């Protein structure tokens, strides 16, 4: 293991299965950190993860996050300063409700394993990305 130092790139490294732009920041053997961007007034695809859990911290824009896990379901308003968790297997979908992109920094534990990790589920909003 060595040190990693990265800067937020201007162009995305990938498109997440939910349709948001992903800029990879750093990764270790136990977790990874990425920056997610959803365009203004866009709605992500609803997803769930097979083996990873995530913690997101919103840094710009305003929006809403829907999550359902077992018998709990909620929609929360998100904006800079709000953090949310996404447990393994939780269904989630998010949308931007502002004229600026909705952006978050998210930690994935363990690191993102690749294709096949996320799978589509029914959400509460019609996706636009």
C-alpha positions as CSV (number, residue, x, y, z in Angstrom):
1,X,0.0,0.0,0.0
2,X,1.3,3.5,-0.9
3,X,0.0,7.0,-0.4
4,X,-2.5,8.3,-2.9
5,X,-3.1,12.0,-3.8
6,X,-5.7,12.9,-6.4
7,X,-7.5,16.0,-7.5
8,X,-11.2,16.3,-8.6
9,X,-11.1,15.9,-12.3
10,X,-13.0,18.2,-14.7
11,X,-14.3,15.2,-16.7
12,X,-16.0,12.2,-15.1
13,X,-14.2,8.9,-14.8
14,X,-17.3,6.9,-15.3
15,X,-21.1,6.9,-15.3
16,X,-22.6,5.2,-12.3
17,X,-25.3,2.6,-12.8
18,X,-27.8,5.2,-11.4
19,X,-26.8,7.6,-14.2
20,X,-24.8,10.1,-12.2
21,X,-21.3,11.2,-13.2
22,X,-18.5,9.6,-11.1
23,X,-15.1,11.2,-10.4
24,X,-12.9,8.7,-8.5
25,X,-10.9,10.4,-5.7
26,X,-9.0,7.8,-3.7
27,X,-9.2,4.1,-2.9
28,X,-7.7,1.8,-0.3
29,X,-8.1,-1.9,0.5
30,X,-11.1,-1.1,2.8
31,X,-13.0,1.7,1.0
32,X,-13.1,4.2,-1.8
33,X,-14.0,7.8,-2.1
34,X,-15.8,9.4,-5.2
35,X,-17.5,12.5,-6.2
36,X,-21.0,12.1,-7.7
37,X,-22.8,14.7,-9.9
38,X,-26.4,14.7,-11.0
39,X,-27.4,17.4,-13.5
40,X,-29.9,20.1,-12.6
41,X,-33.5,18.9,-12.4
42,X,-32.4,15.3,-13.2
43,X,-33.6,12.1,-11.7
44,X,-31.4,9.1,-11.2
45,X,-32.3,5.5,-11.9
46,X,-33.3,3.5,-8.8
47,X,-30.7,1.0,-7.7
48,X,-29.6,-1.3,-4.9
49,X,-26.1,-2.8,-4.1
50,X,-25.2,-6.4,-3.6
51,X,-22.3,-6.1,-1.3
52,X,-21.2,-2.5,-0.6
53,X,-22.6,0.1,1.8
54,X,-22.1,3.8,1.2
55,X,-22.0,7.1,3.1
56,X,-22.7,10.3,1.1
57,X,-22.0,13.9,2.0
58,X,-23.8,16.5,-0.2
59,X,-21.6,19.5,-1.2
60,X,-23.8,21.5,-3.7
61,X,-27.3,21.8,-5.1
62,X,-30.5,20.7,-3.6
63,X,-32.5,17.5,-4.0
64,X,-34.2,14.6,-2.5
65,X,-33.0,11.0,-1.7
66,X,-35.4,8.1,-1.5
67,X,-34.3,5.0,0.4
68,X,-36.1,1.8,1.3
69,X,-34.5,-0.9,3.4
70,X,-36.6,-3.8,4.9
71,X,-39.7,-2.2,6.4
72,X,-38.3,1.4,6.5
73,X,-38.9,3.9,3.7
74,X,-38.3,7.6,3.5
75,X,-37.6,10.6,1.3
76,X,-35.2,13.2,2.8
77,X,-34.3,16.6,1.5
78,X,-30.6,16.9,0.7
79,X,-28.4,19.9,0.3
80,X,-24.8,21.0,1.3
81,X,-24.1,19.8,4.8
82,X,-26.4,16.7,4.8
83,X,-25.0,13.2,5.1
84,X,-26.9,10.0,4.4
85,X,-26.1,6.3,4.6
86,X,-27.1,3.5,2.1
87,X,-26.9,0.1,3.8
88,X,-26.1,-3.0,1.7
89,X,-29.3,-4.0,-0.2
90,X,-31.1,-0.7,0.4
91,X,-33.1,0.6,-2.6
92,X,-32.3,4.2,-3.4
93,X,-33.0,7.0,-5.9
94,X,-32.2,10.7,-5.9
95,X,-33.1,13.8,-7.8
96,X,-32.0,17.3,-8.2
97,X,-34.6,20.0,-7.6
98,X,-32.3,23.0,-8.2
99,X,-30.9,24.9,-11.2
100,X,-27.4,23.7,-10.2
101,X,-26.0,20.2,-10.2
102,X,-26.6,18.0,-7.1
103,X,-23.2,16.8,-6.0
104,X,-22.0,14.5,-3.2
105,X,-18.8,12.9,-2.0
106,X,-19.4,9.3,-1.2
107,X,-17.4,6.5,0.5
108,X,-18.0,3.0,-0.6
109,X,-17.1,0.1,1.8
110,X,-15.5,-2.1,0.6
111,X,-14.3,-0.5,-2.6
112,X,-16.5,-0.7,-5.6
113,X,-16.1,-4.2,-6.9
114,X,-17.1,-3.5,-10.5
115,X,-19.8,-4.5,-13.0
116,X,-22.7,-6.4,-11.5
117,X,-22.5,-4.8,-8.0
118,X,-25.5,-2.5,-8.6
119,X,-28.9,-3.7,-9.9
120,X,-31.9,-1.8,-11.0
121,X,-35.0,-1.7,-8.8
122,X,-38.4,0.1,-9.0
123,X,-38.1,3.7,-7.7
124,X,-40.6,6.4,-6.9
125,X,-39.7,8.9,-9.6
126,X,-39.4,8.5,-13.4
127,X,-35.6,8.5,-14.2
128,X,-34.3,11.1,-16.6
129,X,-30.6,10.0,-16.9
